[in-house]
């Protein structure tokens, strides 16, 4: 599982970065990226500037009721089946059995398929927001994935199904709300491979909670897969660095289904 | 990914000592550059389409590409290999990024997004992007993560943007014909609007003393296409027929 190992390596090094007592010369410090301001510190009517690099503050994603131990926590997806319809439970049970037997059922992430929405949101590599009046673009370090959000746009009546879906956005009292439909069932809900159907509807609400700190509240609705709406809260911190590094999944990357020679 | 187990290309090498060192150095090296608004500059924002996409590089003055002896030998070897099947075009076969400069010659549209501190070029082809830090400086040689896109910094000179890119890996040739390059590749680009302002010209100067006797310049020219959007491009899936899709 090289892809996962790569992730863990980067994860570990990022943790080291957070802990390393790097003392910057004053001149260099002055050149760091501007810190995003919390919505509360902005003049009335102004939208916060999310531009810059962000990464997760940890994998501590919360369960549907806000409790810990739900999807994507360090415990993995084992608490999830309760909210999955039987067909999706079967998929996960097969994956689980594969992990035990060694006949792995690889996830999209392990096979270098696009993470797509919403899995890409969970990948612990940095990402960058670009903002203009009409568009918000999110660029992810993981495999050069890019999402486009049409601000104040509307979904087409029958969106073409794709990995990243059709995203429209709006500002709601300083909160960036992104609404995504048209997500192909080829995609998965997270990097543990929880499936979803073409009916998946993702609403993300990005809020600046403090300078350089961002909170995402994401609600997944998919009557084809989940027993009810599933709300996930995730925290991000802004990075001082200005560059996303290159990550190419297709590069000699092997997944667990292919014997390592 | 089909054929993944046969994939035998070198990975971008980390020239620094360890990942840990990289993690520590990133915070030092990545901070250079100013976030202040540029005094000069032009607006390149929008969707652009290459006027004459080509997978093979040709010099702007029509002279042969100035390969030196090592370059000729490497080029001949790759050309023969491509013909015999011993070499493969990893971009097409394994979905690897086209990298710079090949990416700038793509038939798929690209989008430029600008802020005072960063010019971002987002390509439909292979869903890749280039980040150009305005008034930035390259990381020290030892801290560069060799990559397909390289490390790009830009500077405005009036309404021209000069982009300086180093830090390439040597995993792929410069173009589909197999023109060689090494890790010392240095690319300088001058981007400017031309004609009635609907054109964007990128003069790309390629310098690599390992394989070439002197720098040479190729050109990519683009037309503004606000009617186009950048669509999802997933290697291994069928894409839109680009020539038909972009007919004005």
Interface residues (C-beta under 8 A of the other chain):
Chain A: X9 X10 X12 X13 X14 X16 X17 X20 X22 X24 X28 X29 X31 X32 X33 X34 X51 X111 X112 X113 X114 X128 X130 X132 X137 X139 X144 X145 X146 X148 X162 X163 X164 X240 X241 X242 X243 X244 X245 X246 X248 X250 X251 X252 X253 X254 X255 X258 X259 X261
Chain B: X1 X4 X5 X7 X8 X9 X10 X11 X12 X19 X20 X22 X23 X24 X26 X27 X28 X30 X31 X32 X33 X34 X35 X45 X94 X95 X96 X97 X113 X115 X117 X118 X120 X122 X126 X127 X128 X129 X131 X133 X136 X145 X147 X148 X149 X151 X171 X230 X232 X234 X235
